[in-house]
Amino acid sequence: MKVIFLDFDGVLNHRGYLLSLRDRDRVGGDDDINPDAVAKLNRLIQFTGAQVVVSSSWRHGRDIESLQELLESRGFAGKVISKTPMWLEPEEIDQIDKGYRAKFGDSGERGHEIRAWLANNSGVESFIVFDDNGDMATVHDRFIQTDFDSGLQDHHVDKAIKMLNGDK
């Protein structure tokens, strides 16, 4: 299985897009996801067969089905299979690699949340992480950083296709 760990803010939207919504009094809902960025994500899925695990803060208070519906409302053609756990207490950080399931608590470094998900889900042959935040030390070699000013771009998708398909 190929997995895309997906942030929303700074990936599926960006500053200019959100400002354009504000100018139309539409900011603050499903419209906050840019259909052009979703089309780029769809291209990645088309060429890799990858599935999505939501690592975005948008996962809080939403189940997998509502995240799927939210993305589909903006043109998403893929499948959301899961969401990362919320973070562990600081004293539990070292337990991630021992296979303990993360419990709900205060959010911490997103890279650790991704590692916790990977430790508890077998069958992942390849993964990438899209996020505009750099707190990805534990998954830095699979991390593709976007920018809040521009969001997901074609060059990010091209790099992700190569990484997920094992090309150099």
RODO-2510 file (C-alpha; in nm, 4 decimals, decimal comma):
residues 168
     n   res          X          Y          Z
     1     m     0,0000     0,0000     0,0000
     2     k     0,1182     0,3506    -0,0848
     3     v     0,0185     0,6289     0,1533
     4     i    -0,0015     1,0072     0,1340
     5     f     0,0008     1,1742     0,4759
     6     l    -0,1942     1,4891     0,4004
     7     d    -0,2092     1,8270     0,5684
     8     f    -0,4789     2,0658     0,4418
     9     d    -0,3772     2,4217     0,5348
    10     g    -0,0776     2,5208     0,3259
    11     v    -0,1231     2,2169     0,0999
    12     l    -0,4843     2,2095    -0,0209
    13     n    -0,5174     2,5839     0,0242
    14     h    -0,2824     2,8791     0,0404
    15     r    -0,2753     3,2421     0,1408
    16     g    -0,3895     3,3851    -0,1945
    17     y    -0,6722     3,1362    -0,2288
    18     l    -0,8002     3,2034     0,1226
    19     l    -0,7784     3,5800     0,0689
    20     s    -0,9877     3,5444    -0,2465
    21     l    -1,2529     3,3632    -0,0414
    22     r    -1,2499     3,6329     0,2229
    23     d    -1,3108     3,8899    -0,0457
    24     r    -1,6225     3,6911    -0,1407
    25     d    -1,7276     3,6354     0,2246
    26     r    -1,6854     3,2596     0,1850
    27     v    -1,3928     3,1753     0,4109
    28     g    -1,4496     2,9306     0,6950
    29     g    -1,5972     2,6144     0,5457
    30     d    -1,5574     2,3490     0,2787
    31     d    -1,4671     2,6273     0,0359
    32     d    -1,1361     2,6605     0,2215
    33     i    -1,0104     2,3638     0,0188
    34     n    -0,8898     2,4713    -0,3248
    35     p    -1,0258     2,2472    -0,6040
    36     d    -0,7118     2,3176    -0,8111
    37     a    -0,4937     2,1692    -0,5352
    38     v    -0,7304     1,8707    -0,5105
    39     a    -0,6885     1,8179    -0,8868
    40     k    -0,3112     1,8021    -0,8320
    41     l    -0,3645     1,5487    -0,5534
    42     n    -0,5873     1,3465    -0,7875
    43     r    -0,3066     1,3383    -1,0447
    44     l    -0,0720     1,1968    -0,7810
    45     i    -0,3243     0,9283    -0,6908
    46     q    -0,3846     0,8447    -1,0559
    47     f    -0,0146     0,7781    -1,1184
    48     t     0,0613     0,5968    -0,7913
    49     g    -0,2565     0,4350    -0,6608
    50     a    -0,1802     0,5891    -0,3212
    51     q    -0,4400     0,6343    -0,0509
    52     v    -0,4725     0,9226     0,1936
    53     v    -0,4165     0,9355     0,5679
    54     v    -0,5203     1,2766     0,6976
    55     s    -0,2565     1,4291     0,9252
    56     s    -0,4093     1,7777     0,9152
    57     s    -0,5594     1,9458     1,2187
    58     w    -0,8826     1,9256     1,0159
    59     r    -0,9015     1,5627     1,1379
    60     h    -0,9989     1,6803     1,4873
    61     g    -1,3702     1,6287     1,5419
    62     r    -1,4185     1,4558     1,2036
    63     d    -1,4382     1,0865     1,1288
    64     i    -1,2890     0,9268     0,8177
    65     e    -1,6213     0,9310     0,6320
    66     s    -1,6738     1,3039     0,6861
    67     l    -1,3151     1,3760     0,5759
    68     q    -1,3794     1,1709     0,2603
    69     e    -1,7029     1,3620     0,1929
    70     l    -1,5346     1,6964     0,2580
    71     l    -1,2609     1,6231     0,0044
    72     e    -1,5075     1,4772    -0,2472
    73     s    -1,7106     1,7987    -0,2281
    74     r    -1,4030     1,9719    -0,3715
    75     g    -1,3424     1,7122    -0,6473
    76     f    -1,1338     1,4471    -0,4715
    77     a    -1,1286     1,1139    -0,6582
    78     g    -0,9194     0,9120    -0,4127
    79     k    -0,9794     0,7343    -0,0858
    80     v    -0,9230     0,8484     0,2711
    81     i    -0,8327     0,5361     0,4668
    82     s    -0,7410     0,6780     0,8063
    83     k    -0,6207     0,9717     1,0087
    84     t    -0,3144     1,0019     1,2274
    85     p    -0,3525     0,9811     1,6034
    86     m    -0,3273     1,2871     1,8168
    87     w    -0,0026     1,3121     2,0037
    88     l     0,1329     1,1242     2,3017
    89     e     0,2403     1,2691     2,6307
    90     p     0,6125     1,3666     2,6261
    91     e     0,7181     1,0708     2,8422
    92     e     0,5603     0,8336     2,5891
    93     i     0,7537     0,9578     2,2835
    94     d     1,0160     0,6829     2,3110
    95     q     0,7438     0,4168     2,3039
    96     i     0,6351     0,4891     1,9448
    97     d     0,8873     0,2537     1,7905
    98     k     0,7858    -0,0186     2,0377
    99     g     0,4451    -0,0352     1,8697
   100     y     0,2265     0,1287     2,1323
   101     r    -0,0871     0,2879     1,9994
   102     a    -0,0974     0,6628     2,0397
   103     k    -0,3664     0,7848     2,2732
   104     f    -0,5611     1,1038     2,2322
   105     g    -0,4022     1,4010     2,4007
   106     d    -0,2373     1,7311     2,3210
   107     s    -0,1045     1,7556     1,9693
   108     g     0,2728     1,7522     1,9317
   109     e     0,5148     1,7074     1,6460
   110     r     0,3269     1,5810     1,3439
   111     g     0,6184     1,3660     1,2314
   112     h     0,5846     1,1635     1,5530
   113     e     0,2108     1,1237     1,4927
   114     i     0,2917     0,9847     1,1474
   115     r     0,5503     0,7453     1,2921
   116     a     0,2933     0,6270     1,5468
   117     w     0,0434     0,5592     1,2662
   118     l     0,3060     0,3674     1,0673
   119     a     0,4022     0,1611     1,3741
   120     n     0,0412     0,0502     1,4099
   121     n    -0,0409    -0,0156     1,0426
   122     s     0,1339    -0,2858     0,8447
   123     g     0,1547    -0,3208     0,4691
   124     v     0,2864     0,0267     0,3833
   125     e     0,5348    -0,0181     0,1017
   126     s     0,5909     0,3527     0,0436
   127     f     0,4695     0,6850     0,1791
   128     i     0,5152     1,0580     0,1451
   129     v     0,4188     1,3451     0,3705
   130     f     0,2749     1,6723     0,2383
   131     d     0,2839     1,9541     0,4927
   132     d     0,3815     2,3194     0,5075
   133     n     0,5132     2,2812     0,8625
   134     g     0,8653     2,1474     0,9081
   135     d     0,8117     1,9423     1,2263
   136     m     0,8970     1,6202     1,0436
   137     a     1,2345     1,5133     1,1817
   138     t     1,1311     1,1494     1,2184
   139     v     1,0072     1,1252     0,8568
   140     h     1,2309     1,3857     0,6907
   141     d     1,3384     1,1532     0,4091
   142     r     0,9732     1,1128     0,2957
   143     f     0,8694     1,4739     0,3585
   144     i     0,7727     1,7150     0,0809
   145     q     0,7325     2,0617     0,2247
   146     t     0,4833     2,2971     0,0670
   147     d     0,4476     2,6660     0,1433
   148     f     0,1483     2,8442     0,2927
   149     d     0,1918     3,1188     0,0333
   150     s     0,1491     2,8822    -0,2631
   151     g     0,0181     2,5424    -0,1444
   152     l     0,0509     2,2206    -0,3433
   153     q     0,2303     2,2725    -0,6742
   154     d     0,2989     2,0482    -0,9746
   155     h     0,6669     2,0087    -0,8822
   156     h     0,5614     1,8700    -0,5401
   157     v     0,3361     1,6169    -0,7123
   158     d     0,6093     1,5194    -0,9607
   159     k     0,8517     1,4567    -0,6737
   160     a     0,5880     1,2571    -0,4822
   161     i     0,5134     1,0375    -0,7850
   162     k     0,8821     0,9481    -0,8107
   163     m     0,9128     0,8809    -0,4383
   164     l     0,5991     0,6679    -0,4140
   165     n     0,6818     0,4687    -0,7269
   166     g     1,0404     0,4074    -0,6161
   167     d     1,2023     0,6146    -0,8901
   168     k     1,5120     0,8172    -0,8123
***
